[in-house]
Amino acid sequence: MFDFHTHSIFSDGELIPSELIRRAVFHGYEAIAITDHVDFTNLEYVLAGLNKLGPWNDRNADIQVIIGVEISHVPPEKIEKLVRKAEDLGAELVVVHGETIVEPVERGTNKAAVSNPSVDILAHPGLISEEEAELAKENDVYLELTSRRGHCLSNGYVVRVAREVGTRLVLNTDLHSPDDFLTEERAAQILAGAGLGPSEVTKVLAENPRALLKKLGR
């Protein structure tokens, strides 16, 4: 299991980072990214805290811990600047909060994210266009399928568009609480429910996450 989109108490999650990691180890996860919500007001605070986890990978061979951010509700024209700033402050993974159908995300956010090769994942992209999916493919930005209530309502649509274009997909939890961890069986059910066949499920659960880790230098 892999998860590239989780939240700790540094934003709106329930767990301190160390407990989040420990629970991921308990559930058999191979890699986990902590990607707390950020904008220009809290970016330094979040990454200053998460970067203190650096020694974790030196002492714990059971899991790879990735320090990231989820850029959330930032005006589309400001996203590129915040991505650069996050990378300068040590973010290994950059997620952008996409145009989910259950939140008032500003239109243009999806396009700004997938146009930027420094963005790794567009989270819960909602009713993403084929043009945006093409840009994601060109810039190696992964589109997220999610187990998160509400955000998951457009999973089937995202699968259809990504399949037509050939854009890479990953499944994340958008974890906020201990109850959000997935088993491999449950993850496979979610993907099957979104319309993926067995070989596609394997690709999303295993092949694409390992390709993303390689992109991150892991």
C-alpha positions as CSV (number, residue, x, y, z in Angstrom):
1,M,0.0,0.0,0.0
2,F,1.0,3.6,-0.8
3,D,-0.6,6.9,0.1
4,F,0.6,10.2,-1.2
5,H,-2.0,12.4,0.4
6,T,-2.5,12.6,4.1
7,H,-3.0,15.3,6.8
8,S,-1.6,15.7,10.3
9,I,-2.4,18.2,13.0
10,F,-0.3,20.7,11.1
11,S,-3.5,21.3,9.1
12,D,-6.8,19.6,9.6
13,G,-5.8,16.1,10.5
14,E,-6.3,14.4,13.9
15,L,-2.9,12.7,14.3
16,I,0.5,14.0,15.1
17,P,3.0,13.0,12.3
18,S,4.7,10.3,14.4
19,E,1.4,8.5,15.1
20,L,0.3,8.9,11.5
21,I,3.5,7.1,10.4
22,R,3.3,4.5,13.1
23,R,-0.2,3.6,12.1
24,A,0.8,3.4,8.4
25,V,3.6,0.9,9.4
26,F,1.0,-1.1,11.4
27,H,-1.3,-1.2,8.3
28,G,1.5,-2.4,6.1
29,Y,2.1,0.7,4.0
30,E,5.3,0.8,2.0
31,A,5.4,4.6,1.7
32,I,3.4,7.5,3.0
33,A,3.4,11.2,2.3
34,I,2.3,13.8,4.8
35,T,0.8,16.6,2.7
36,D,-0.8,19.2,5.0
37,H,-2.9,22.0,3.5
38,V,-0.8,25.1,2.8
39,D,-1.2,28.6,1.4
40,F,1.1,31.6,1.7
41,T,0.2,32.1,5.3
42,N,1.3,28.8,6.8
43,L,3.8,27.2,4.3
44,E,6.9,27.9,6.4
45,Y,5.2,26.7,9.6
46,V,4.1,23.4,8.2
47,L,7.3,22.5,6.5
48,A,9.5,23.6,9.4
49,G,7.6,21.1,11.5
50,L,7.5,18.2,8.9
51,N,11.1,18.6,8.0
52,K,12.0,17.5,11.5
53,L,10.9,14.1,10.5
54,G,14.0,13.8,8.3
55,P,15.8,11.3,10.5
56,W,12.8,9.0,10.4
57,N,13.9,7.3,7.2
58,D,17.4,6.8,8.8
59,R,16.0,4.7,11.6
60,N,12.9,3.0,10.2
61,A,13.3,0.6,7.2
62,D,9.7,-0.4,7.4
63,I,8.3,2.6,5.5
64,Q,9.3,5.5,3.3
65,V,8.2,8.9,4.7
66,I,7.8,11.7,2.2
67,I,7.5,15.3,3.2
68,G,5.0,17.1,1.1
69,V,2.3,19.8,0.9
70,E,-1.2,20.2,-0.5
71,I,-1.6,23.7,-2.0
72,S,-5.2,24.5,-1.2
73,H,-7.5,27.2,-2.4
74,V,-4.7,29.4,-3.7
75,P,-5.6,31.6,-6.7
76,P,-4.5,29.8,-9.9
77,E,-2.2,32.5,-11.0
78,K,-0.3,32.2,-7.6
79,I,0.1,28.4,-7.6
80,E,3.4,28.4,-9.5
81,K,5.0,30.8,-7.1
82,L,3.9,28.8,-4.1
83,V,5.1,25.5,-5.7
84,R,8.6,27.1,-6.1
85,K,8.6,28.3,-2.5
86,A,7.5,24.9,-1.2
87,E,10.3,23.2,-3.0
88,D,12.8,25.8,-1.7
89,L,11.7,25.0,1.8
90,G,12.2,21.2,1.4
91,A,8.9,19.8,0.1
92,E,9.7,16.5,-1.6
93,L,6.2,16.1,-3.0
94,V,3.7,18.8,-4.2
95,V,0.0,18.1,-4.4
96,V,-2.5,20.7,-5.6
97,H,-6.1,20.6,-4.2
98,G,-8.1,20.2,-7.4
99,E,-11.5,21.3,-8.5
100,T,-13.5,18.7,-6.5
101,I,-17.3,18.9,-7.0
102,V,-17.9,19.3,-3.3
103,E,-15.9,22.5,-2.6
104,P,-15.8,25.9,-4.2
105,V,-12.4,25.6,-5.7
106,E,-11.6,28.5,-8.1
107,R,-11.9,27.5,-11.7
108,G,-8.6,27.4,-13.4
109,T,-6.9,25.6,-10.5
110,N,-6.8,22.2,-12.3
111,K,-5.1,23.8,-15.4
112,A,-2.6,25.8,-13.4
113,A,-1.6,22.6,-11.6
114,V,-1.3,20.2,-14.5
115,S,0.6,22.9,-16.5
116,N,3.4,22.8,-14.0
117,P,6.0,19.9,-14.2
118,S,6.9,20.6,-10.5
119,V,3.5,19.5,-9.4
120,D,3.4,15.8,-8.7
121,I,-0.3,15.1,-8.0
122,L,-3.6,16.9,-8.8
123,A,-5.8,15.8,-6.0
124,H,-9.5,15.0,-6.5
125,P,-9.7,16.9,-9.8
126,G,-13.5,16.6,-10.2
127,L,-14.8,17.1,-13.7
128,I,-11.4,17.5,-15.3
129,S,-11.3,18.3,-19.0
130,E,-9.5,16.2,-21.6
131,E,-7.3,19.2,-22.4
132,E,-6.2,19.3,-18.7
133,A,-5.7,15.5,-18.6
134,E,-3.4,15.9,-21.7
135,L,-1.4,18.6,-20.0
136,A,-1.1,16.3,-16.9
137,K,0.3,13.5,-19.1
138,E,2.7,15.9,-20.8
139,N,4.0,17.2,-17.5
140,D,4.0,13.9,-15.6
141,V,1.4,15.1,-13.1
142,Y,-0.6,12.2,-11.6
143,L,-4.4,12.4,-11.3
144,E,-5.8,11.3,-8.0
145,L,-8.5,8.8,-7.4
146,T,-9.7,9.0,-3.8
147,S,-11.4,7.1,-1.0
148,R,-12.4,10.4,0.6
149,R,-16.2,10.9,1.1
150,G,-17.5,13.5,-1.3
151,H,-14.4,13.9,-3.4
152,C,-14.8,10.3,-4.5
153,L,-18.0,11.0,-6.4
154,S,-16.1,11.9,-9.5
155,N,-13.7,8.9,-9.5
156,G,-15.5,7.2,-12.4
157,Y,-15.4,10.4,-14.5
158,V,-11.7,10.9,-13.8
159,V,-11.0,7.2,-14.8
160,R,-12.8,7.7,-18.1
161,V,-10.9,10.9,-19.0
162,A,-7.5,9.5,-17.9
163,R,-8.1,6.3,-19.8
164,E,-8.9,8.1,-23.0
165,V,-5.8,10.3,-22.7
166,G,-3.3,7.9,-21.0
167,T,-2.7,10.0,-17.9
168,R,-1.3,8.2,-14.9
169,L,-3.6,7.6,-11.9
170,V,-2.9,7.0,-8.2
171,L,-5.3,6.1,-5.4
172,N,-4.9,8.2,-2.2
173,T,-7.0,8.4,1.0
174,D,-6.8,12.2,1.7
175,L,-6.5,10.8,5.3
176,H,-7.6,12.9,8.2
177,S,-8.3,10.3,10.9
178,P,-7.2,6.8,11.9
179,D,-10.3,5.4,10.3
180,D,-9.2,6.5,6.9
181,F,-6.4,3.9,6.4
182,L,-7.2,1.4,3.7
183,T,-6.6,-2.3,3.3
184,E,-5.4,-3.6,-0.1
185,E,-8.8,-5.3,-0.5
186,R,-10.7,-2.2,0.2
187,A,-8.5,-0.1,-2.2
188,A,-9.1,-2.7,-5.0
189,Q,-12.8,-2.5,-4.4
190,I,-12.8,1.3,-4.7
191,L,-10.9,1.1,-7.9
192,A,-13.2,-1.6,-9.3
193,G,-16.1,0.6,-8.4
194,A,-14.6,3.4,-10.4
195,G,-14.6,1.2,-13.4
196,L,-11.1,-0.2,-13.5
197,G,-10.4,-3.7,-14.6
198,P,-8.0,-6.1,-12.7
199,S,-4.9,-5.1,-14.7
200,E,-5.7,-1.5,-14.3
201,V,-6.2,-1.9,-10.5
202,T,-2.7,-3.5,-10.3
203,K,-1.2,-0.6,-12.2
204,V,-2.8,2.1,-10.0
205,L,-2.1,0.3,-6.7
206,A,1.5,-0.9,-7.4
207,E,3.1,0.2,-10.7
208,N,2.2,3.9,-10.7
209,P,3.1,4.5,-7.1
210,R,6.5,2.9,-7.6
211,A,7.0,5.1,-10.7
212,L,6.1,8.2,-8.7
213,L,8.6,7.2,-6.0
214,K,11.3,6.9,-8.7
215,K,10.3,10.3,-9.9
216,L,10.8,11.6,-6.4
217,G,14.2,10.0,-6.2
218,R,13.2,7.2,-3.8
